[in-house]
Amino acid sequence: MKHVTVNGLRLEYRDYPAGEPGRPVLVLLHEGLGCVALWRDFPERLAARTGCRTVVFSRAGYGGSEPYGEVRTSRYLHVEALEALPAFLAALDIERPFLIGHSDGASIALIYAGAFPDRPLGVVAMAPHEFVEEETLAGIRAARETWATTDMGQKLGRYHRDSERVFHDWNDTWLSPAFRGWNIESYLPAIRCPVLALQGHEDKYATMRQIDAIAEQVPAAELLKLRACGHSPHRDQPGAVVSALAAFIQRASGS
């Protein structure tokens, strides 16, 4: 594990070197309860398959990264995309990233690509959210019940400095009245890079409307809808996802 200071906070990251010259740099953005460790072996497998330098990091407050001081607001994904991610990329001298995000991370990638359309080479959005659906809220309410009645907190504590804050900052924010109107669709038409959006048919946190909206509003968008797959395509269908991403990165980067 390596560390870099971004906006005054020490963040953990892993950096898998390029296996082939001239390949894009892949930057992975984790989900709302994720971190470096919870990607498991996916970054390493992706790096080996594509030959790309692959960087995966834990956002402030997640994993072993230092916590943020401010109170979480309904604009936390905007802050990550417009302030924290550009600062992280600058700290590692990554100018033209190929962003691969899951859930919250996918939303961050889409905001970034719409706000800075000349920067990303491509975006892979796995189980993204562009707006709040009742199915999303039902899944998050169910997660709250699981947290209250099982050892979920103990398990999550293996991966985060403060698992209780990680969970409640995510869960409480999404279930707050202020978040009901959250919507990032205005960023989609400005995206110029190729986008691959993936979602499982058994995703408990969203309907296919999420990635259909991307196809309708992003000119260079491709969709992959996976059977026997829930909210985490890279864990539920790892072989299919690695193959799909490798092919997409090849097409999108022209390398």
C-alpha positions in Angstrom: 0.0 0.0 0.0 1.2 3.5 -0.9 0.1 6.9 0.5 -0.3 10.3 -1.0 -1.4 13.6 0.6 -4.4 15.2 -1.1 -6.0 18.4 0.1 -4.2 17.9 3.4 -5.4 14.3 4.0 -3.3 11.1 3.7 -5.0 8.7 1.3 -4.0 5.1 0.7 -3.7 3.7 -2.8 -2.2 0.8 -4.8 -0.5 1.3 -8.1 -0.1 -1.6 -10.5 2.5 -0.8 -13.1 1.9 -0.9 -16.8 2.6 -4.2 -18.5 2.7 -2.7 -22.0 3.9 0.7 -23.2 1.5 3.2 -24.6 -1.5 2.0 -22.6 -3.9 4.4 -20.7 -3.9 4.7 -16.9 -6.9 3.1 -15.3 -8.2 4.8 -12.1 -10.7 2.8 -10.0 -13.3 4.6 -7.9 -15.0 2.5 -5.2 -18.6 2.2 -4.0 -20.3 3.9 -1.1 -19.0 1.4 1.5 -15.9 0.4 -0.4 -12.1 1.0 -0.2 -9.0 -0.4 -1.8 -9.2 -3.8 0.0 -12.8 -4.4 -1.0 -11.9 -4.4 -4.7 -10.1 -7.7 -3.8 -8.2 -9.0 -6.7 -10.1 -7.2 -9.4 -7.6 -4.3 -10.0 -4.7 -6.8 -10.3 -6.7 -9.0 -12.7 -7.6 -6.0 -14.8 -4.1 -4.7 -14.9 -2.8 -8.1 -16.0 -5.4 -8.5 -18.7 -5.1 -5.0 -20.2 -1.4 -4.2 -19.7 -2.5 -0.8 -18.3 -1.1 0.9 -15.2 -4.0 0.6 -12.7 -4.5 2.9 -9.7 -7.0 2.2 -7.0 -7.4 4.4 -3.9 -9.6 4.8 -0.8 -11.4 8.1 -0.7 -11.0 10.2 2.5 -12.7 8.5 5.4 -12.6 5.1 3.8 -10.3 2.1 4.3 -7.0 3.3 5.8 -7.3 6.9 4.4 -7.6 9.8 6.8 -11.1 11.0 7.6 -12.6 14.2 6.3 -13.5 16.8 8.8 -16.6 18.3 7.3 -20.2 17.0 7.7 -21.4 14.9 4.8 -24.0 16.7 2.7 -26.2 15.8 -0.3 -23.5 17.2 -2.6 -20.8 14.8 -1.4 -20.5 13.1 -4.8 -20.0 16.4 -6.5 -17.3 17.4 -4.0 -15.5 14.1 -4.8 -15.8 14.5 -8.5 -15.1 18.3 -8.8 -12.5 18.7 -6.0 -11.1 15.5 -4.5 -10.6 13.5 -7.7 -8.8 16.2 -9.7 -6.5 16.8 -6.7 -5.7 13.1 -6.4 -5.0 12.8 -10.2 -2.8 15.9 -10.0 -0.9 14.5 -7.0 0.0 11.3 -9.1 0.6 13.3 -12.3 -2.2 11.5 -14.1 -3.5 13.8 -16.9 -5.8 11.7 -19.0 -7.3 9.0 -16.8 -9.5 6.1 -17.9 -12.0 6.1 -15.0 -13.6 2.9 -13.8 -16.2 3.4 -11.1 -18.7 1.3 -9.1 -21.9 2.6 -7.7 -21.0 5.9 -6.0 -17.7 5.7 -7.8 -19.5 5.4 -11.1 -21.5 8.5 -10.3 -18.3 10.4 -9.4 -16.7 9.3 -12.8 -19.8 10.6 -14.7 -19.8 13.9 -13.0 -16.1 14.3 -13.6 -16.4 13.4 -17.3 -19.2 15.9 -17.8 -17.5 18.7 -15.8 -14.1 18.1 -17.5 -14.9 16.7 -20.9 -11.4 17.0 -22.3 -9.7 15.1 -19.5 -10.9 11.5 -19.4 -10.0 9.0 -22.1 -13.0 6.9 -21.2 -15.4 5.9 -18.4 -16.7 2.5 -17.2 -19.7 3.0 -15.0 -20.7 -0.2 -13.1 -24.1 0.0 -11.4 -24.1 3.9 -11.6 -26.7 6.3 -10.2 -27.8 9.4 -11.9 -31.0 10.0 -9.9 -32.7 8.5 -6.9 -35.2 5.7 -7.5 -37.6 4.1 -5.0 -35.8 0.8 -5.6 -32.5 2.5 -4.5 -34.1 3.7 -1.3 -35.6 0.3 -0.5 -32.2 -1.3 -0.9 -30.6 1.2 1.4 -33.4 0.8 4.0 -32.8 -2.9 3.9 -29.1 -2.3 4.4 -29.9 -0.3 7.5 -31.9 -3.2 8.9 -29.0 -5.6 8.2 -26.6 -3.2 9.9 -28.9 -3.1 13.0 -29.6 -6.9 13.2 -26.4 -8.6 12.1 -22.6 -8.5 12.4 -22.3 -6.3 9.3 -20.6 -3.6 11.4 -18.0 -6.0 12.6 -17.3 -7.2 9.1 -17.1 -3.7 7.7 -14.7 -2.8 10.5 -12.1 -5.1 9.1 -11.7 -2.7 6.2 -12.3 0.8 7.5 -10.9 2.9 10.3 -14.4 4.0 11.4 -16.9 1.6 9.9 -19.8 3.2 11.8 -19.2 6.6 10.2 -18.6 5.0 6.8 -22.0 3.3 7.0 -24.1 6.1 8.5 -22.6 8.8 6.3 -23.7 6.7 3.3 -27.0 5.4 4.6 -28.2 8.5 6.3 -27.3 10.8 3.4 -29.1 8.7 0.8 -32.2 8.4 3.0 -32.3 12.1 3.9 -35.1 14.3 2.5 -32.4 16.6 1.1 -31.2 13.8 -1.2 -34.5 12.9 -2.8 -34.0 15.5 -5.6 -30.4 14.5 -6.2 -29.8 14.2 -10.0 -26.6 14.4 -12.1 -28.2 13.9 -15.6 -27.3 17.5 -16.5 -23.6 16.3 -16.8 -24.3 13.5 -19.2 -24.8 15.4 -22.5 -21.4 17.1 -22.0 -19.5 13.8 -21.8 -17.3 13.4 -24.9 -15.3 10.3 -24.1 -16.6 6.7 -24.7 -18.7 5.3 -21.9 -19.4 1.7 -21.0 -22.3 1.3 -18.5 -22.8 -2.0 -16.9 -25.7 -3.2 -14.6 -27.0 -6.5 -13.4 -30.6 -7.6 -13.9 -30.7 -8.5 -10.2 -29.4 -5.2 -8.9 -31.3 -4.4 -5.7 -30.3 -0.8 -5.7 -31.5 0.4 -9.1 -33.5 -0.4 -12.2 -32.1 -0.5 -15.7 -33.4 3.0 -16.2 -30.1 4.2 -14.7 -28.0 3.0 -17.6 -30.7 3.5 -20.2 -30.5 7.2 -19.3 -26.8 7.2 -20.0 -27.4 5.6 -23.5 -30.0 8.3 -24.2 -27.8 11.2 -23.3 -24.2 10.3 -23.9 -23.3 10.1 -27.6 -20.6 7.5 -27.3 -22.2 5.1 -24.8 -22.4 1.4 -24.8 -24.5 -0.8 -22.4 -23.9 -4.2 -20.9 -26.8 -5.8 -19.1 -25.8 -8.9 -17.1 -27.9 -11.8 -16.2 -27.4 -13.5 -12.8 -25.8 -10.3 -11.5 -26.6 -8.0 -8.7 -25.2 -4.6 -7.7 -21.5 -5.6 -8.0 -20.8 -6.8 -11.5 -17.1 -7.1 -10.9 -17.7 -9.6 -8.0 -20.8 -11.4 -9.4 -19.5 -11.8 -13.0 -15.7 -11.2 -12.7 -14.7 -13.1 -15.8 -17.3 -11.5 -18.1 -16.6 -8.0 -16.6 -12.8 -8.2 -17.0 -13.2 -9.4 -20.6 -15.8 -6.7 -21.4 -13.6 -3.9 -19.9 -10.5 -5.1 -21.7 -12.3 -5.0 -25.0 -13.8 -1.6 -24.3 -10.5 -0.1 -23.2 -8.9 -1.4 -26.3 -11.6 0.2 -28.6 -11.9 3.4 -26.7 -8.2 4.1 -26.3 -7.2 3.0 -29.8 -4.3 1.1 -28.4 
